[in-house]
Amino acid sequence: MSRISIFLCLLIISYSNYSQTGSCFEFDPDDFVLNGTAQLLNDEIVTLTEELNNQGGFVWSQNLVDFTYDFTLEAELNFGTIDSSGADGIAFVIQPLSSDQGSSGGGIGYAGISPSLAIEFDTWFNSNDPTTMDHIALVKNGLTGSLAAHSEFTPFTGVPNLEDGQWHALEIQWNAPEQLLTLVFQGVQIFSIAIDISTLLFNGNTDLFWGFTAATGGAVNLHQVKILEYCSIDSSCDTAPPTADSPQVFCNSTTLDALQIDGDLIRFYSDNLGRTPLAPTSEITENTTVFVTQTIDNCESQDLISVDIIIEGAVVNSDLVDVAVCDITATTSFDLTTLSSYFQTSVTITGCYNSILEAQNKTNEIQNLMGFEIQNDGQIIYLRIETSDCDEIQPLVFTSGNCTVVIPQAFSPNNDQFNDHFNIQNLYGIHLNHVLKIYSRLGVLVFQGDNDQKWMGYSKEGSLVPVGTYFYVLELNNDANERFTGWVYCNY
């Protein structure tokens, strides 16, 4: 189709009970065939007949449409201004024959088209019409002169005068899975009936032309149509579905447009019939399945692929990290930075919890590790660790023992909440009488601390020391008079 802009049709969303309709289009004259007296008035109006005798005008879809799938149409009809002596009306018609069908005279342009199904808007009373009023009826096989045909599928509907020179809004909806045909005229539902059109009328054929017809005879009127928007699938469409791996696993959430799918103009649906479109930016926060199509050359694939989305949440590590505590009954002096030092690589701990479930849901976080009471030897807490992919949940077990002082070889007092002080494990709160002295490479004493004063990277004068290597002397002043010397690297 030429000059057609494709978009995700909002009409489909409003018709949430309807299945996949494919692409939606605005009127383009190049996609229609005008026959008889029909002529294009401008880019949006087709004049089917003028106020002249014995005219017949017809506008048909250029291509066959596959009514195996949904079809929706929005249009407006103008029946002219001649009331009591005006004729004959306009009909919406589907038929499998050709894009060159129609007749003039009292049959509203569709008389004798067989097989066919028409929704007629009749403005002239003939002897076989069911009412003298303007009326709407669903008629098969062009049987305009049959009184019974006007109510074979659903009762005819009398309507107020249509020949008022105004545009009258029309909506037609075909729900293929439920075989439900619905007409809404001037905002009022006229009928909604289940009808197997393929079997009853077209011998199993679902490839049909659609269009509008109108006619005049001895009485005349102006008949015009505006085709505003329609959603359909050409019978010639044979687009393969896209390809994608399934399942696709994400950490805490994802959006549909983040899925890895190989295809063009990808569309997402919540069901395997494409009944409910989903916005590409829809956020997925729990396990679900979505159904996907692609559109190539204005044809949407009618086979949908399914993609299972797995939201994994934080991954639980099976290996325990052991934290040996000298006095298992004492309250801890841990903070997140202290706990991170028990890992072989740098980690960022975002929270501590008493159970895996709480860690996964981020609920009941342990707020104050500095005063956390260890209840027993072997007690486990769960750390939530930030990673580039899914967060990890790391179980950490407290055990008694290991009062050996552990001295790191580097720290970075840059206030990033990680390794901000010279963190000597099993020292503070255990060896209460210790003395720690820090020297520069020139042997100048830059810091002296005790159990109440840790080295935070500042000199005795109160300024941060330069980047470099510093030397420590640690005297525990315990019964064994243990003394440790070595170096530590300070960086920012």
C-alpha positions in Angstrom: 0.0 0.0 0.0 1.3 3.5 -0.8 1.5 6.6 1.3 0.1 4.8 4.4 1.4 5.7 7.8 1.5 2.7 10.1 0.9 3.2 13.8 -0.1 1.1 16.8 -3.8 1.6 16.4 -5.4 3.0 19.5 -8.7 1.8 18.2 -7.6 -1.8 19.0 -7.0 -0.9 22.6 -10.5 0.6 23.0 -11.9 -2.6 21.5 -10.3 -4.7 24.2 -12.6 -7.6 23.4 -11.4 -7.9 19.9 -8.5 -9.9 18.5 -5.6 -8.9 16.4 -6.5 -6.6 13.6 -3.1 -5.9 12.1 -2.3 -2.4 10.9 -4.6 0.6 11.0 -4.8 3.0 8.0 -6.1 6.4 7.2 -7.9 6.8 3.8 -5.6 6.8 0.8 -7.3 7.0 -2.7 -4.5 4.8 -4.1 -5.7 1.9 -2.0 -9.3 2.0 -3.3 -11.0 1.5 -6.7 -13.7 3.9 -7.7 -16.3 2.7 -10.2 -19.5 3.9 -11.8 -20.3 7.5 -10.9 -18.0 7.6 -7.9 -15.4 10.4 -7.9 -12.9 11.8 -5.5 -14.0 15.2 -4.2 -10.9 15.8 -2.2 -8.3 13.8 -0.1 -11.0 12.5 2.3 -14.4 12.6 0.6 -15.7 10.3 -2.1 -18.9 11.4 -3.9 -20.8 8.2 -4.9 -23.7 9.9 -6.7 -24.7 13.5 -7.5 -28.3 14.8 -7.5 -28.8 13.1 -10.9 -31.0 10.3 -12.2 -29.9 6.7 -12.6 -26.5 7.0 -11.1 -24.6 4.2 -9.3 -21.3 4.9 -7.5 -19.0 2.4 -5.8 -15.8 2.5 -3.9 -14.1 -0.8 -3.1 -10.9 -1.9 -1.3 -8.2 -2.5 -3.9 -7.1 -5.7 -2.2 -8.9 -8.6 -0.8 -9.1 -8.5 3.0 -8.7 -11.6 5.2 -11.8 -11.8 7.4 -10.2 -14.6 9.3 -8.9 -11.7 11.4 -10.6 -8.7 12.8 -11.8 -5.8 10.8 -12.7 -2.4 12.1 -13.9 0.7 10.3 -14.7 4.3 11.2 -16.4 6.4 8.5 -19.0 9.1 8.0 -21.9 9.1 5.6 -23.7 12.1 4.0 -27.2 11.3 2.4 -27.8 14.7 0.9 -30.5 17.2 1.6 -33.6 16.1 -0.4 -35.9 14.5 2.2 -39.3 13.0 1.1 -38.4 12.8 -2.6 -34.7 11.9 -2.1 -33.3 8.5 -2.9 -31.9 5.9 -2.5 -29.3 5.6 0.2 -25.8 4.1 0.9 -24.7 0.5 1.8 -21.6 -1.0 3.3 -20.9 -4.2 1.5 -18.5 -7.2 1.7 -18.2 -9.6 -1.2 -15.6 -11.9 -2.8 -16.2 -11.2 -6.5 -14.2 -8.2 -7.6 -13.6 -4.5 -7.1 -15.9 -3.7 -10.0 -19.4 -4.4 -8.6 -22.6 -2.4 -8.3 -25.8 -1.2 -10.0 -27.9 1.9 -10.3 -31.5 2.5 -9.3 -33.5 1.4 -6.3 -31.1 -1.3 -5.1 -28.8 1.3 -3.3 -26.0 0.2 -5.7 -25.6 -3.4 -4.3 -28.7 -5.1 -5.7 -27.9 -8.3 -7.3 -24.3 -8.6 -5.9 -24.3 -12.3 -4.8 -22.8 -13.6 -2.7 -22.6 -10.5 -0.5 -23.5 -9.1 2.9 -24.6 -5.5 3.1 -25.5 -3.0 5.8 -28.0 -0.8 4.0 -28.9 2.8 5.0 -32.1 3.1 3.0 -33.7 6.5 2.5 -36.5 5.7 0.0 -39.6 3.6 0.6 -40.1 0.8 -2.0 -43.1 -1.5 -1.8 -41.0 -4.4 -0.4 -39.3 -2.3 2.3 -40.2 -3.1 5.9 -41.1 0.5 6.9 -41.7 3.9 5.4 -39.1 5.4 7.7 -35.4 5.7 6.8 -34.0 2.4 8.1 -30.9 0.3 8.6 -30.9 -3.4 7.7 -28.5 -6.3 7.3 -29.2 -7.9 3.9 -27.5 -10.9 2.2 -26.8 -11.5 -1.5 -28.1 -8.2 -2.8 -31.8 -9.1 -2.1 -32.9 -5.4 -1.7 -36.4 -6.3 -2.9 -37.0 -9.0 -0.4 -39.0 -8.1 2.7 -37.9 -11.2 4.6 -34.2 -10.5 3.8 -34.4 -7.3 5.8 -34.8 -9.2 9.1 -33.2 -12.6 8.3 -30.2 -12.1 10.6 -31.3 -9.2 12.9 -34.4 -7.0 12.9 -34.3 -3.8 10.8 -34.0 -0.5 12.6 -36.0 2.6 11.8 -34.0 5.8 12.2 -34.8 9.5 12.1 -34.4 11.4 8.8 -30.9 10.8 7.3 -31.2 13.3 4.4 -30.3 16.3 6.5 -27.1 17.3 4.8 -25.1 16.3 7.9 -22.3 13.8 8.3 -23.4 10.7 10.2 -20.7 8.7 12.1 -20.4 5.0 11.4 -18.4 2.3 13.2 -18.2 -1.3 12.1 -16.4 -4.0 14.1 -15.8 -7.6 13.0 -14.6 -9.8 15.8 -13.3 -12.8 13.9 -12.7 -15.3 16.8 -16.2 -14.8 18.1 -17.7 -14.2 14.6 -19.4 -11.1 16.0 -20.5 -8.3 13.7 -21.3 -5.0 15.4 -22.7 -1.7 14.0 -22.5 1.6 15.9 -24.3 4.5 14.2 -24.3 8.0 15.5 -22.8 6.7 18.7 -25.6 4.2 19.3 -25.1 0.4 18.9 -27.7 -0.8 16.3 -26.8 -4.5 16.4 -24.2 -6.9 17.6 -24.8 -10.4 16.3 -22.9 -13.7 16.0 -22.9 -14.7 12.3 -20.7 -17.2 10.5 -20.4 -15.1 7.4 -17.8 -17.4 5.8 -20.0 -20.6 6.0 -23.4 -19.0 5.5 -22.6 -16.7 2.6 -19.2 -17.3 1.0 -18.8 -21.1 0.9 -15.9 -21.0 3.4 -14.1 -18.1 1.7 -12.8 -15.4 4.0 -11.0 -13.3 1.4 -13.3 -10.4 0.7 -13.5 -7.0 -0.8 -15.3 -4.3 1.2 -16.6 -0.9 0.3 -19.6 1.4 -0.1 -22.2 1.6 -2.8 -25.0 4.2 -3.5 -27.5 4.7 -6.3 -30.3 7.0 -7.6 -33.2 6.2 -9.9 -36.1 8.3 -10.7 -35.5 10.1 -7.4 -32.1 11.5 -6.6 -29.8 12.7 -3.8 -26.2 13.5 -3.1 -24.4 10.5 -1.5 -20.9 10.9 0.0 -18.6 8.9 2.2 -15.6 9.7 4.3 -13.4 6.6 5.2 -11.6 7.9 8.3 -9.7 4.9 9.5 -9.8 1.1 9.1 -7.8 -1.8 10.6 -7.5 -4.9 8.4 -5.2 -7.5 7.1 -4.7 -8.0 3.3 -5.1 -11.6 2.1 -1.8 -11.2 0.4 0.0 -10.7 3.7 2.3 -13.7 4.5 4.7 -12.2 7.0 6.6 -14.7 9.1 6.7 -14.0 12.9 9.9 -12.6 14.5 12.4 -14.7 16.3 13.4 -14.5 19.9 15.0 -16.7 22.7 12.6 -17.8 25.4 12.8 -17.5 28.4 14.6 -14.2 28.8 15.8 -13.6 32.4 16.0 -10.2 34.1 16.9 -9.1 37.6 14.2 -7.0 39.3 12.2 -5.7 36.3 12.3 -4.9 32.6 10.4 -3.1 29.9 9.1 -4.9 26.8 11.3 -2.9 24.5 14.3 -4.3 26.4 13.6 -7.9 25.1 16.0 -9.3 22.6 13.8 -9.9 19.5 14.9 -10.2 15.9 12.3 -8.5 13.7 10.8 -5.3 12.3 8.2 -3.1 13.8 7.7 -5.3 16.8 4.4 -5.3 18.6 3.5 -6.9 21.9 0.2 -8.5 23.1 -0.9 -10.1 26.3 -2.6 -13.1 24.7 -1.9 -15.5 21.9 -4.7 -14.1 19.6 -3.4 -10.5 19.9 -6.5 -9.3 21.6 -4.8 -6.7 23.9 -1.8 -4.7 22.7 0.8 -3.8 25.2 2.9 -0.6 25.1 6.6 -1.3 24.4 7.4 0.7 27.5 5.3 -1.5 29.7 7.3 -2.5 32.8 7.3 -6.1 33.8 8.0 -6.9 37.5 7.0 -10.5 37.8 7.1 -13.7 35.7 4.9 -13.5 32.6 4.5 -14.4 29.0 4.0 -11.9 26.1 3.2 -12.6 22.5 5.0 -10.8 19.7 4.5 -10.0 16.0 6.4 -8.1 13.4 5.3 -5.9 10.5 6.9 -5.9 7.1 5.6 -3.9 4.1 2.5 -3.0 6.0 1.7 -6.7 6.8 1.7 -7.8 10.4 2.6 -11.5 11.0 -0.5 -13.4 12.0 1.5 -16.1 13.8 2.6 -14.8 17.2 5.6 -16.1 19.1 5.6 -16.3 22.8 8.4 -15.0 25.0 8.5 -16.1 28.7 9.9 -13.3 30.9 11.6 -14.5 34.1 12.1 -11.9 36.8 14.7 -13.6 38.9 15.2 -11.1 41.7 18.4 -11.3 43.8 20.4 -14.5 43.4 21.1 -16.4 46.6 24.7 -17.6 47.0 24.9 -21.1 48.5 28.4 -20.6 50.1 28.5 -19.1 53.5 30.9 -16.3 54.4 32.3 -17.0 57.9 32.9 -14.1 60.4 34.8 -15.3 63.4 34.0 -13.2 66.5 36.2 -13.2 69.5 33.4 -12.8 72.0 30.3 -14.3 70.5 28.0 -12.9 73.2 29.1 -9.3 72.7 27.3 -6.8 70.6 29.0 -6.3 67.3 30.9 -3.2 66.2 30.3 -4.0 62.5 29.2 -1.5 59.9 28.7 -2.3 56.2 32.3 -1.4 55.4 33.6 -3.8 58.0 31.5 -6.6 56.7 32.7 -5.9 53.1 36.3 -6.5 54.2 35.4 -10.2 54.7 35.1 -10.6 50.9 38.0 -11.4 48.6 36.9 -8.8 46.1 35.4 -5.3 46.5 31.6 -5.5 47.1 28.9 -2.9 47.9 26.5 -4.1 50.6 23.2 -2.3 50.4 21.5 -3.9 53.4 21.5 -6.7 56.0 18.5 -8.9 56.9 17.5 -11.8 59.1 16.1 -14.0 56.4 16.4 -14.7 52.7 12.8 -13.6 52.1 13.4 -10.3 53.8 16.5 -9.8 51.8 14.7 -10.5 48.5 11.8 -8.2 49.4 14.0 -5.6 51.1 11.9 -5.6 54.2 12.8 -5.4 57.9 16.4 -4.4 57.3 18.7 -4.6 60.3 19.2 -0.9 60.9 22.0 -0.7 63.5 24.8 -3.2 63.0 27.0 -1.3 65.5 24.7 -2.5 68.3 23.6 -5.8 66.7 23.5 -8.6 69.3 24.7 -12.0 68.2 22.4 -14.5 69.8 24.4 -17.7 69.3 27.3 -19.3 67.7 26.4 -20.0 64.0 23.9 -17.2 63.7 23.3 -16.2 60.1 22.4 -12.9 58.6 21.9 -12.1 54.9 23.6 -9.4 53.0 22.2 -7.9 49.9 25.1 -7.1 47.5 24.8 -4.8 44.6 26.1 -6.2 41.2 25.9 -5.0 37.6 23.3 -7.7 36.8 21.1 -9.2 39.5 21.8 -8.3 43.1 23.2 -11.2 45.2 22.1 -12.4 48.6 25.0 -13.5 50.6 24.5 -15.5 53.8 27.1 -14.6 56.5 27.5 -16.8 59.6 29.0 -15.6 63.0 31.2 -18.1 64.7 33.3 -17.9 67.9 37.1 -17.8 67.7 39.7 -16.1 65.6 40.8 -13.3 67.8 43.9 -12.8 65.7 44.4 -9.3 64.6 44.1 -8.9 60.8 45.8 -5.8 59.4 44.9 -4.6 55.9 47.5 -3.2 53.5 45.4 -0.4 52.1 42.5 1.9 52.8 40.9 5.0 51.1 39.6 7.8 53.4 37.4 9.4 50.7 34.1 9.2 52.5 32.6 6.8 50.0 31.4 4.6 52.9 33.8 1.9 51.9 37.1 1.2 53.6 37.3 4.8 54.9 39.5 4.0 57.9 42.5 1.8 58.7 40.3 -1.1 59.6 42.2 -3.6 61.8 40.0 -6.5 62.5 39.7 -8.1 65.9 41.3 -5.1 67.5 38.8 -2.5 68.6 36.7 -3.6 71.5 38.9 -6.6 72.0 42.4 -5.4 72.8 41.3 -2.4 74.8 44.8 -1.3 75.9 46.4 -1.2 72.4 48.4 1.7 71.0 48.6 2.3 67.3 51.3 4.6 65.8 51.5 5.7 62.2 54.8 7.0 60.6 55.5 8.7 57.3 58.3 7.3 55.1 60.6 9.9 56.7 59.9 8.5 60.1 57.6 11.4 61.2 54.8 10.3 63.6 51.6 11.4 61.9 49.1 9.6 64.1 48.8 7.9 67.5 45.5 6.2 68.5 44.0 3.7 71.0 40.8 1.7 71.4 38.7 4.9 71.2 40.5 6.5 68.2 40.9 4.9 64.8 43.1 6.3 62.1 40.8 8.0 59.5 43.7 9.2 57.3 44.4 12.4 59.1 47.7 13.7 60.5 48.1 15.0 64.0 47.6 18.5 62.6 44.1 17.6 61.4 44.6 17.4 57.6 44.4 14.4 55.3 47.7 12.8 54.7 49.0 12.7 51.1 48.7 9.5 49.0 51.4 7.1 49.8 52.9 4.3 51.9 52.8 4.7 55.7 54.3 2.5 58.4 52.5 1.3 61.5 53.6 0.0 64.9 50.8 -1.8 66.8 51.3 -2.8 70.5 48.5 -4.8 71.9 49.8 -4.5 75.5 48.3 -7.9 76.3 49.8 -10.7 78.4 52.0 -11.7 75.5 53.0 -8.2 74.7 52.3 -8.8 71.0 53.7 -6.2 68.7 53.0 -5.8 65.0 54.9 -3.7 62.4 54.3 -3.2 58.7 53.1 -0.8 56.1 49.7 0.4 54.7 49.0 2.3 51.5 46.7 5.3 51.7 44.9 6.3 48.5 41.8 8.4 47.6 
